[in-house]
Amino acid sequence: MYHKTYRANHYKKHHMKAILVPVDFSSTSLNAASYALHYAKQVGGKLMLVHAYEQPLILPLYQGIEVSPEHMREIKKKELQLLANQLTELGPLVKIEQLLFDGKLVDVIQDLTEVLQIAFIVMGITGAGKAREALIGSNTLSISKHCKVPVLIVPENAVFTKINDIGLTTDFRDVVRTIPDDRVKELVEATGARLHVLNVDFKNRQWTSDTPFQSGLVETMFEHYHPQYHFIDKEDMVDGLNEYANKYSIEMLLVIPQKHNLLERIFAGSHTKELVFHSDVPVMVMHA
């Protein structure tokens, strides 16, 4: 018992990590920022709002006068400050920092995650037919695939509810190498949530003679958390996951990108201009 409380306190002391929230001031990214704020309230943590913009080649006109790069920066700074103020009203106790960069969002995030202790990144994503708001959305898939830090993708209409149940998706292949169990445990302990292990398979297509051994390894990995095990056996895996999430009120799904990629299925149309995100609940992409 002592050991457990020590761990919890040890966790809280040493993991006041930052949650990085890229914003482009679209309604989708504002919703994600508000989601991140409520999450930070639940687990303790600070928010780092980051806005990256590229100087246009042709400076915009404002009342007939060209907007200088300095003026442009001032405008962006004010917008960021305004957002920080709105969030502070929602959660006065959460520390909020603001970062403004001139550069490509993907590069900026890459650099920040290399130099700062970031727990994870929270990004919003727009639904279909919202191409004009697609700046954050179109970068989300690429950032979640290539960034070593976990990325929490918040669907545009998701409203934060306390994280009580987390679903870890797996296909029981090569689990020791592919499941970042320390990160999963950290998340479960920080939120105090119940863990569900969701085996995504259809008609046992993924089943091999190694599957029972692999599922045994997963059971050993998480035995202290007494997870519920469930098989998602549906042709459309994403539908199956959404159904399960709704039925057992799962507030967050964990997806680990692998070669046979569930992530690509959650994003339909990843090769077209329109990225459509098919999850009803926030999805955290975690790398092994």
C-alpha positions in Angstrom: 0.0 0.0 0.0 2.8 2.4 1.0 4.5 1.5 -2.3 1.4 2.5 -4.3 0.8 5.9 -2.6 4.5 6.6 -2.9 4.3 5.9 -6.6 1.2 8.1 -7.0 2.9 11.0 -5.2 6.2 10.4 -7.0 4.2 10.5 -10.3 2.5 13.8 -9.4 5.8 15.4 -8.3 7.8 14.5 -11.3 5.3 14.6 -14.1 4.0 18.1 -14.0 4.6 17.8 -17.7 3.5 20.2 -20.3 0.6 19.5 -22.6 1.3 21.0 -26.0 -1.7 22.4 -27.9 -1.2 23.7 -31.4 -3.9 26.3 -32.2 -4.9 28.0 -35.5 -7.9 29.9 -33.9 -10.4 27.7 -35.8 -13.3 26.5 -33.8 -11.9 23.0 -34.0 -8.6 23.9 -32.4 -10.3 26.0 -29.8 -12.4 23.0 -28.8 -9.2 20.9 -28.6 -7.6 23.6 -26.4 -10.6 23.6 -24.1 -10.5 19.8 -24.0 -6.8 19.9 -23.0 -7.5 22.4 -20.3 -10.1 20.1 -18.7 -7.8 17.2 -19.0 -5.0 19.2 -17.3 -7.5 19.9 -14.5 -8.1 16.2 -14.0 -4.5 15.0 -14.0 -2.5 18.1 -13.1 -0.3 19.6 -15.8 0.2 22.9 -17.6 -0.8 23.9 -21.1 1.5 25.3 -23.7 -0.5 26.9 -26.5 1.6 27.1 -29.7 0.7 29.0 -32.8 2.9 28.7 -35.8 2.4 30.8 -38.9 4.3 31.5 -42.0 4.9 35.0 -43.2 3.0 35.4 -46.5 5.1 36.3 -49.6 2.7 39.2 -50.3 1.9 41.1 -47.2 -1.8 41.5 -46.5 -3.3 45.0 -46.8 -5.1 46.5 -43.8 -7.0 49.6 -44.5 -4.9 50.1 -47.6 -1.6 49.8 -45.8 0.7 46.8 -46.0 0.9 44.9 -42.8 4.5 44.7 -41.7 5.9 41.4 -40.3 6.1 43.1 -36.9 2.5 44.1 -37.1 1.5 40.6 -38.2 3.3 39.2 -35.2 1.5 41.7 -32.9 -1.9 40.6 -34.3 -1.0 36.9 -33.7 0.3 37.6 -30.3 -3.0 39.4 -29.3 -5.1 36.5 -30.7 -3.0 34.0 -28.6 -3.3 36.2 -25.5 -7.1 36.4 -26.0 -7.3 32.6 -26.2 -5.2 32.1 -23.1 -7.5 34.6 -21.2 -10.6 32.6 -22.3 -9.0 29.4 -21.1 -7.9 30.9 -17.8 -11.5 31.8 -17.1 -12.4 28.1 -17.6 -9.6 26.8 -15.4 -8.0 29.5 -13.3 -5.7 27.0 -11.6 -4.1 25.6 -14.7 -0.9 27.3 -15.8 -1.0 28.4 -19.4 2.1 29.4 -21.5 2.0 30.9 -25.0 4.4 30.2 -27.8 4.4 32.0 -31.1 6.6 30.9 -34.0 7.2 31.9 -37.5 7.5 28.6 -39.4 5.8 25.4 -40.5 3.7 23.8 -37.8 5.2 20.3 -38.3 8.7 21.6 -37.9 7.9 23.8 -34.9 6.3 20.8 -33.1 9.2 18.6 -34.0 11.7 21.1 -32.5 9.6 21.7 -29.4 9.2 18.0 -28.6 13.0 17.6 -28.8 13.9 20.3 -26.4 11.0 20.3 -23.9 9.5 17.7 -21.6 6.2 17.3 -23.2 3.7 14.7 -21.9 1.7 14.7 -25.1 0.2 16.9 -27.9 -3.5 17.7 -28.2 -4.8 18.4 -31.7 -8.3 19.0 -32.9 -9.6 17.6 -36.2 -12.4 18.8 -38.4 -15.2 16.8 -39.9 -15.9 16.4 -43.6 -16.4 19.4 -45.9 -14.5 21.9 -43.7 -11.5 22.2 -46.0 -11.0 25.8 -45.0 -10.3 24.8 -41.4 -8.0 21.9 -42.5 -4.7 23.5 -41.5 -4.5 21.7 -38.2 -6.5 18.7 -39.5 -4.3 18.0 -42.5 -1.2 18.1 -40.3 -2.7 15.9 -37.6 -2.2 12.5 -39.3 1.4 13.3 -40.2 2.3 14.6 -36.8 0.7 11.7 -35.0 2.6 9.2 -37.3 6.0 10.8 -37.0 6.2 12.5 -33.6 7.6 10.3 -30.9 5.5 12.1 -28.3 1.9 10.8 -27.9 -0.7 12.8 -29.8 -4.3 13.1 -28.6 -6.6 13.7 -31.4 -9.9 15.4 -30.4 -12.9 15.1 -32.8 -14.4 18.5 -33.4 -17.6 17.9 -31.5 -16.0 16.1 -28.5 -16.8 17.6 -25.2 -14.6 16.6 -22.3 -15.9 14.2 -19.7 -13.7 12.9 -16.9 -11.5 10.0 -18.2 -12.8 7.0 -16.3 -12.3 4.3 -19.0 -9.5 3.9 -21.5 -9.5 1.4 -24.3 -6.2 0.1 -25.5 -6.5 -1.3 -29.1 -4.2 -4.2 -30.0 -4.1 -7.1 -32.4 -2.0 -9.3 -30.1 1.0 -9.3 -32.4 4.5 -8.8 -31.2 3.1 -7.1 -28.1 6.3 -6.6 -26.1 7.9 -4.6 -28.9 4.8 -2.7 -30.0 3.0 -1.8 -26.8 4.6 1.1 -24.9 3.4 -0.4 -21.6 5.1 2.2 -19.4 3.3 5.0 -21.1 0.0 3.2 -21.0 0.5 2.5 -17.2 1.5 6.2 -16.6 -1.7 7.3 -18.3 -3.9 4.8 -16.4 -2.3 5.9 -13.1 -2.5 9.7 -13.9 -6.2 9.5 -14.7 -7.2 6.7 -12.3 -9.2 5.2 -15.2 -10.2 1.5 -15.8 -8.3 -0.2 -18.6 -10.1 -2.1 -21.4 -7.9 -4.2 -23.8 -9.6 -4.3 -27.1 -8.5 -7.0 -29.5 -9.3 -5.8 -33.0 -9.7 -8.7 -35.3 -12.3 -9.8 -37.9 -13.1 -13.5 -38.3 -9.8 -14.4 -36.7 -7.9 -13.1 -39.8 -5.0 -11.9 -37.5 -5.1 -15.1 -35.5 -1.9 -17.2 -35.5 -0.6 -20.0 -33.4 1.3 -17.3 -31.5 -1.8 -15.3 -30.5 -2.6 -17.1 -27.2 1.0 -16.6 -26.1 0.9 -12.9 -27.1 -2.4 -12.3 -25.3 -0.9 -14.0 -22.2 2.0 -11.5 -22.4 -0.6 -8.6 -22.5 -2.4 -10.1 -19.4 0.9 -10.2 -17.5 1.8 -6.7 -18.6 -1.3 -5.2 -17.2 -2.3 -7.7 -14.5 -2.2 -5.0 -11.7 -4.8 -3.0 -13.5 -7.3 -5.9 -13.9 -8.4 -4.8 -17.4 -11.5 -5.9 -19.1 -10.8 -7.9 -22.3 -13.0 -7.5 -25.3 -12.9 -8.7 -28.9 -13.9 -6.3 -31.6 -15.0 -8.7 -34.3 -16.5 -6.5 -37.0 -15.8 -6.0 -40.6 -15.4 -2.3 -40.1 -13.0 -2.1 -37.1 -13.6 1.6 -36.5 -17.4 1.1 -36.3 -16.7 -1.8 -33.9 -14.5 0.4 -31.7 -17.0 3.3 -31.7 -19.8 0.9 -30.8 -17.7 -0.5 -27.9 -16.7 3.0 -26.8 -20.3 4.1 -26.7 -21.5 0.9 -24.9 -18.9 1.0 -22.2 -18.6 4.8 -22.1 -14.9 4.8 -23.0 -13.6 8.3 -23.0 -10.3 7.7 -24.8 -8.9 5.1 -27.2 -5.2 4.3 -27.4 -3.9 3.4 -30.8 -0.4 2.2 -31.5 0.7 2.8 -35.1 1.9 -0.3 -36.8 2.4 -1.6 -40.3 -1.1 -3.0 -40.6 -2.5 0.3 -39.6 -5.6 1.0 -37.7 -4.6 4.6 -37.7 -5.1 4.8 -41.4 -8.6 3.4 -41.1 -9.6 5.9 -38.4 -8.6 8.6 -41.0 -10.5 7.8 -44.1 -9.3 9.5 -47.2 -5.8 10.0 -46.0 -4.7 10.1 -49.6 -7.2 12.7 -50.7 -7.5 16.3 -49.7 -10.3 15.6 -47.3 -9.3 13.9 -44.1 -12.2 12.4 -42.4 -11.8 11.3 -38.8 -14.0 8.4 -38.0 -13.7 8.1 -34.2 -16.5 9.4 -31.9 -14.1 9.6 -29.0 -10.6 11.2 -28.6 -7.8 8.9 -29.9 -4.4 9.0 -28.4 -1.7 7.8 -30.7 1.3 6.3 -28.8 4.5 5.0 -30.3 6.3 2.1 -28.9 
